[in-house]
Amino acid sequence: MRTFRRPVPVLLLIAAAIGAAETPVETRGANATQGAGGLAPITEFGSGKPSGGAGRQVVIQGMLDLDVLQRDNYADSNTDESDHRGYGTMRAELGLKLKLDERATAVVGFGYKADLGDYGTTNLRPGRPDPGDQESQIDSDQAQVVLKDAYVNLKEFLGFEELGVIAGRMPVSWNLVEGRGAFLFDSRADDPAIGSWDGVRASYSGWDVLVASPWIYRLPEASTLYGLTLDWKPTTAGGDKVFVTGSIVEQVEPVVAGERHGDKLRTYAFGFDWRVGELGLWFDSAVQRGDAGEGSEFTGYGGEAGLDWQFSQYGKGRMQLIGSTLTGDDPDTDDKFEGFVNEWESVADTLIVESEKYGELSRLVVGNLQAMKLRWGIGFDERDRVRIDLTGAYYRMSEPVVAGGAKDFGTEIDAALRWQYTYNAQIRLFAAALKPGDGLGEAQEAHAAAAGELITTADDLIWLAGANLNVSF
């Protein structure tokens, strides 16, 4: 069997071949014309016989994301024990969305993610230096092309107009606010190369403003997640927009912290998003119960509330005030695990403490954070082509990491300058600084001890600076 060593050109050739068979096809226009197509092949490997009068619509989707970064003191908050790192990252995605007919759509996509200069395991060369932990790798297992998405969307399933089914490897995100990460579950959590989960989801919309969605997923850390979600969009007077959602979720053998696994974790979640003109208010909450293993039970809870105000049409001036609280595990109790388990959240309001992509120091603890955040941003012109965004946040732990320890986690300030170079391309320059508290130092020491390391922490500034180029199409 011949192996293709260059997957991106091969995918482009495949896309071109499909497009040629359906000429002419315009993927961006609302009034795309469709060709009649040729005769269906009669082998079992054929594409299937097209419905009479129906054309196939093909959309090529993709993204290239590049970062160059400098950061320091992430591991120990100690300049004398510097863990400075300068590195770059690359992410690339390419996929095909094929609308086969009015009732079936298939999506297949490939992804790649690695440090800049990491050419994968095929780059094994004699006499090369061995990069340390704080350097960019050159032959890691991470540098490989993966099947990122592979799912089919079936509408009017079993003849019911209100019933739809999606099955395969699909992106999953439960986020209330547009452009913001999910409070509980997101397949992009931890910024992996494969940002999707394997599973099946059905949705029934036969109750006018209510949609019911049962689903089941197999997660990357070998646990199983299943449950039911109800979404309600009531009709309101005066142009208000209201969205209410509730879920019951069961996770079998969840990862709690490090090597520790629970038996069953049940989460009852509720949230709403209310928009009145230029003002928005949202609330997310969840309560957790179940068997945490090692003779203990889950008793965690968490919630966040936010105010979103677009104070200026010119430049889309926007301000957000966000408060959140997540319970932490009390080090003095053994029969209960009070930490709020949100292993798959993707909230990234700040770059150092929360960002999945740039470090996420909040992963030093399980839940166990209270936060107050203020975000402000505005464009320099009415089209918002050049924009500045500022964020300030204060973090405090709900419980100390060690008995009698400190709770102060730290204070962070971020700044980002974005230039919308073209409709599909944007450039960002950003910087962030975190003044650590004593509680963060204790969490860093506990994390290092769990890995068999001994570190000396301090309260020196943790910082990050970088530039990003993103092209999406």
N, C-alpha and C positions, 0 to 999 in steps of 0.2 A: 504494500500500500504506500502511495506517495504521501509524504507529510508536507503540508504548507508551512514554511518557516516565516512567512510574512503575512499575518492574518488581516491587517488593515487593507492592503491592496486587494487581497482575495475577496473581502467583504464588499469593497467598492465594485469589483467586477461582477459579483453576484447581483448587487443592487442594479447595476447598469443593464445586466441581462434581463432581469425582471421588468425593469422599466421599458426596455426595447420591445418586449413582448406585448406590452399594454399601451404602446404609443398611440396618441399623445397623452401624457399624464402630467398635469400641473399640480404639484403637491401643496403649494402655498395658497393658491387662489380659491375663493369661495365658489367659483363657477367652473371647477375643473372639468375638462372634457374627458371622456373615457372611450377607449377603443373597444371594438367588439371582441378582441381576443381570437386565438386560433383554435384548432381542433384539440380536444382533450386527449392526452395519450391514453392508451388502453392497457398499460402495464400497472402493476401494483405500486410502483414507485412514482406514479404520475401525480399531478397537482390536484386532481379531482375535476369533475365536469362542472363548468360554470353554469349558473342559472341563466335562463333565457333573458336577455336584455340587461343583465347585470355586469358591470365592469369591475375590475379589481383596482383598488386605489393603493398606491405605495408611497409611504412617507419615510424618508431617511432622516434619522435623528442622531445627534451626537454632541460631544462636548470635549474640549481640551482645557485643562486647568493646571496652571503652573504657579509654583510658589518658590520664592527665595527667602530664607528666614535666618534670624539671629536671635538667640535666647540664652538666658543664664539664670542659675540658682533654682531651677525647677525642682531639683532633688533634695536640696538641703537648706535653701535660703541663706547660704553662707558663702560670701565672696572668697574667703580664705581657702575654702574647699571647692573651688570653682568647677562647675559642670557645664561651662559654656559650650554651646554647639552652634555652628553655622552650617546650614544644609539647604537643600531644595527638594521639592516634591513634584511629582507629575501624576496626573490622572487623565485618562482618556476613555471615552465611551463612544460606541458606534452601534446603532441598532436600526432595525426595520420594523415599521408598523404597517401591516397589511390588512386593509379592509376587504375581506373576501366577498362579502355581500352585506345586505342590510342587517343580518342577524349574527354574523361571526367576524371577529377581528383577532388577528394573531400578532404578537409582538415577540421579536427575538433580538437580543442585544448582547454585545460583548463589552468587557471592561478591562482596564489595566490601571494599576496603582503601584508606585514605587518611588524611592528616593531618586533624585537626579543623579545619573552616573551609575545606577544599578541596572546592569544588563542581564541579570538573571543567572541561573545555574549553568547556562551554556557558555558563560564567560570564565570558566575555570582555566587559569593560565599559570604555568610554572613560574616560580620566582616572584610572584606578586606579593606586596605587603598585605598584612591582615588588618583591616580597619577595626578600630576599637568600637566600644558601644556608643560613644558620642560622635562617631563619624558616619558619613553616608556609606552604605554598603555597596558592593559592586557585583555580588553574585548570590543574592538572597533568593529564597523560595517565593518571596512576595512578588518579584518581578516576572509575572506570567499573565498571559491573557486568560480570562475566565468567562464563563457563561453568566452574564449578569442578570439578564431577564429572559424568560421563556414561558409565556402564558397565552391563553386564549380567552377571549371575552365573548360569551354566548348570550345574546338577547332573546327575549320571548321564549325562554327555555320551556320545554315540554308543552308548547302551545299557549303558555300564559304570557300575555303582553307585559304584565307587571313584574315578571320574574327574570332575573339575570344571574349568571354564574360566571365566575372567573376562576380558572384553575391553572396551576403551574408555578413557576418562580416569578413572583410579582413584587413590586415595591409596596410597602405598607407604611402609612403614617397617620396617626391620630392627632392631628393638630387643629386647634380651634381658630387660631389667628393666622391669617394668610402671611406667608413669608417667615413664619416663626416655627421653631421646632416643637416636637410633641412632648407633652408632660409625662406620658407613660410609655407608649410603644411606637417605635420607628425602626424600620429595617436598616436605616442608614446609621444607626447608633454606633459609635466608636470608629466611624469613618472607614469602613471596610471596602475592599475592592468589589465584593459582591454585596450590593445594597438592596437585596431582595430576599424574601423568604419563600420557601416551598409550601404550598398549601392550596386550599380552595375556599372561596367565599361566595355566598349567595346573597342576593338582596331582593326583597319583595316590597313594592311601592303601591300596593293596591288599596291603601288607606288614605289616599289623598295627600295629606301633609306629613304622614308618618312612614318611615322606611325602616324595615327590620332586616338585620344582616347577621345570620349565623356564619361562623367561620372556624377554621382549624389550620394551624401552621406548625411546621417542624423547624425549630430555631437552631442557629449555628452551634450553640453549646450543648446540643443533644437533648434539650427539653422540648416538651410539646405544649403548645398554647392553643386553647379553644374557648369559645364563648359566644355571646350574643350581644349585639349593639343595636340600640334603638335611637334613631335620629328624628327630631321633630322640628319642622319649620312652619310655625303657625302663621296664619294670615293676620296682619296687623294694620291698623289705621294710621294714616299720616306718613306712610313711607318708611316706618321703622323696619329693621331687619332683625329677626330673632332666630337663633339656632340653639336648640337644646338637645343634649345627647346623654345617654346613660348606657353602661355596660356591666355585664357580669363576666368575669374572666377567670379561667382556671389554668394554672401552669403546673405541669407535672415535672418533678425533679428540677426545680429552678436552681441556678447558681446564686448563692447568697453573698459570699465574700471569699475570694481566693479559691481554695480547694473545697470549701464547705458547700454542700448541696442540701436543699430542703427536700421534703417529700411532696407536699402539695401546697400551693399558694393560691388563695382565692382573693380576687380584687374586685371590689364594688366601686365603680367610678361614675362621676356625674360632672357635667360641665354645661355652661351656656355662654353665648356670645350675643350681645345686644348692641346694635348700631342705630344711633339716632343722628342723622345728618353727618357732621364731621366728628362726632363723639362716639367712642366705643367703650364698652365695659365687658370684661370676660372673667370667668371663674372656673377653675378646674379643681377637682378634689377626688380623693380615693381613700378607701379603708381596706386594710388587708388582714386576712385571717387564714389559718391553716397550720400544717405540721412543718416546723422549721428544722426537724431532725435534731439529733443529740438530746432528746428529751425536752425540747422546747417548742413553743408555738409562736406563730406570727401574730403580732398585735400592732402593726405600724399603721400610720396614716399620714397623709400629706395634702397640701393644697396651695394654690396660688391665685391671686387676683390681680387684675391689671386695668389701668385706665389708659385709653388710646385716644389722643386728640390731634387732629390735623388742624393746626392753628393758622395755616396760611396756604392758599391755593398757589401762590407764586413760589415755585421751587418745592412744592409739596412739603412744606414745613410740618414736622411731626414730633410729638412728644409722648413718651410713655412713662408711666409710674407703675412699678411692679413690686408686689410683696409676696413672699412665699415662705412656707415652713414645712419641713420634712422631719419626722421623728427619727431619733437615733437610738442605738442599742445602749441600754444602761449597763456599764461594766460591772455593776454590783449585783445584777440578777442573772440567773442561769435558766429559769424555767420559761422565760419569755424572750423572744427576739423582737425588740421594738423598732428596729431600724426599718425605714421605708425602702423597700426593694424596688428601685427603678433602674435596673440594669440597662433597659432599652430606651431610655429617654433621649431626646436630642435637642433640648433647650440649649441655646448658645448665645445668650444675651451678652456675655463677656468673653474675651479672647483667651485669658489665662485660666480662670477657674472653671469655665463652662464649655468652651469650644471643643467639640469632638475632634476637630482638625488640628488645633494648635496646642494641645496639651491636656486640658481638662483635669485640673488638680482636684476637682470635686470627687473624682474616683478614688481618692485616698480614704474616703469614708463611704458608708452605706446609708443613703439618705442623709440624715443628721446635719442638715444645713438650714439656717434661716437667713433670708436675704431681703434687702431693700435696694431697688435699682431705679435709676432715673436715666432715661435715654432721650436724646434730643438730636434732631438732624434737619437740614434744609439745603436745597439746591441753590447754586449761585445764579441760575437763570430760570426762566419760567418753564423750560422744558426739562429741568432737573438733570442736565447732562453732566455737570460737575457738582458734586455734593459732599458735604462734610457731616459726619455723625460722631457724636460724643456720648460716652456712657460712664456713669459712676455707680459703684455698687459696694455695699457693706455686707460682709458675711460673718455669721456667728453660728457655732455648732449648737445643736439642741442638747447633746450630752457630751461630756469630755471623752476622749479616746481611752484614757487611763483613769482609774479611780482617783478623785481629788484633783484632776488635771484642769487645764484652762479650756475655755470655750471660744475665745476670740480667734477667728479664722483669718480675716484679713480684709483690706480695703483696696479696691481696684479702680483704676481710671484708664479708659480706652479712647483712642481717636482714630478715625479712618477717613481718608479722602478718596472718593471714587470718581473716575472719569469714564463716562459712557462714550467710548471711542467710536463705535458704530452701533447699529441696532443689535448686532450679535456679539460684539466684543466690548469688554470693559476692563479697566486697569484700576487696581486699588493699592494705596499705600496706607499702612497701618502701624500703630505702636500701642503698647499696653504696659502698665506697671502695676505691681501688686505689693503693697506693704503687708508682710505676713504678721499674723498674731501668734501668740504662744501655742494656741491650740493647733495651728497648722504645723508648727515645728514638731509637736508630739505625734501628729498623724504621719509626718514624713519619717520619723524615727521608727514608728510601729510598722510602717510599710516596708522599710528597709530591713528591720529585724525579721519580718515574715519571709523575706527573701534570703536570709542568712547573712546580711550585711550590717556593718556598724558605721553610723555616720554621726557627725557633729553638726547640729543645726544652729542657726542664728536667726536674726531678724533683719538681714540685709534685703534690699529690694530685689524682687523677682521681676524680670522684664522680658519683653518680646517686641521685635520689630521685623517688618517684612514687606514684600510687594507681591501682588497677585495679578496674573493675566488669565482671564476666563473668556473662552469663545464657545458659545452655545448655538446650536442650529437645529 
